[in-house]
Amino acid sequence: MAAYFGMCRKTVSRRLDMANVQPVGKRRGYDVYPSDVVGPVLFNAANGNSLKPIEQMTPRERNEWFRSENEKLTLLEREKKTRPGGRCSPRITSSGVYC
């Protein structure tokens, strides 16, 4: 599973344990898990990685979220991946540039 999702084996193992996902069998001595269950567990709210709606965030969470978004924009501007000022709807163009 780790190779399939491009993640560290320890991370995958820890997240599966945290979510209490049970193997469906064994193959060559290794536990086998259904990918339709494992995928959402690795990348979803079960791991605490999902973002709450802003209205449900505590003031501290909201502040940290806005700070991270501002840092992300600063990084993109520094790497010249944004277009300066102007009117442009947020999207990714074919060249990978954010508007």
Long-range contacts (C-beta under 8 A, 24 or more apart in sequence): 1-33, 1-35, 1-38, 1-42, 4-35, 5-38, 5-39, 5-42, 7-42, 12-38, 12-42, 15-41, 15-42, 15-46, 15-47, 16-41, 18-46, 18-47, 19-46, 19-47
